[in-house]
């Protein structure tokens, strides 16, 4: 699976462990580092030109998040995608985002639709297999907007941390034929439903969109059997 790696130079004026954590997390979520990849601490120390301590601390955090598995005295490997964990994250997102879009459609349909449309237009401009990172980032921005406009942005971090396995499953889905077009069509449907001022219509559009990846879990698992844990 070919993906584009984004390089993240370290800022030596700040603590480096959190930066290494973010870099490695980004590589894992983007599938640059695929499940079962061995992470050599020595290689990471060399790459980032740091001592063992910040690398160790970053890997410990990734283990807490369920993104790596540490086998003492043996190896640290990128964890497989946990399908059950992804399902729980999907439930969490449905619970929050369906209510979020319902409230916004009642309270500020025109303004919310305008904000979402601006994000959608930027996403349409990068709907290309060579720009998955930008497309994915704007997808997150589209959904983050719902949290921000509802005044619950603090929940966004919680949702992101709980969605790491769902995000990786979705990243496997993204390159499949027609997926980019489906995401854009879903986002367009959400925007138009919000603009209509009909909350049930907006909720239905959001429910369909959020359920896209999990609806084809079996297909993804069949295509990438070594990447998933069921």
Steps between C-alpha positions, in 0.01 A plus 500: 500500500670819383449814706664838514720565801499850641822595675476674837825674604539522876488838671795488737362789703220274626483158666574242237311199639154649427618589151624146433168371632306714254724403210470128567128524568452680169699237312298219658162664437590576139612138453851617416591259779278201441384246763771254616780736392790467745609830655868497582580728790860531382385602152257754642773647722718533191224648285407767753853542637384456859580283800298191590283679757274708269459204263408273792250756634337543158465124452349462847232755412428325172463174692249666732302613196500149358706590195808291580568181691817473706662164555769553767849396398368412155333766286248780470256455211216702354176350630247342271173684442256393770159464334309492830673819610406658166136405557500664843648817352232495232230482768658794683515711184141421410383594849669840485488602135138410435396720791745769391367523145140485629555801727681704239234437239242641740708789636712630210436314173616769259815601686601139573445395139719787383788400727474133404481589132828692518674191641330279240625717214857472626457124530369476145816676379724225643287197412788309346683175590825696530348736757348260751663681794342836408167338418497316832598811695213697347264213573588535867457878475151451359399300807695713747290794383190334645664477841625858487167651398323304775741631762629150582845524345646349817337171402680498166830393658324217682337380179828517309682295763225238501487479121855384421397153387199630309721757330745235386219279373365797310844573357502152347157574354598840355702373200224262392332593168226758544567571869614861454195574289273337761648710781448820302144403408425423865642832613301682234183323618572604859553862398178512302303329775628749759420790267145369458435546871366145527679332793378146429628528145837622627520219755423240232771640273754497783407147607551371147837673475638381833399141429679475166826334602356256755239387248778342292718371785493147359632622164781696663594208725506265202729734309732569794478188722839559662411852609191433710397328822137389524 
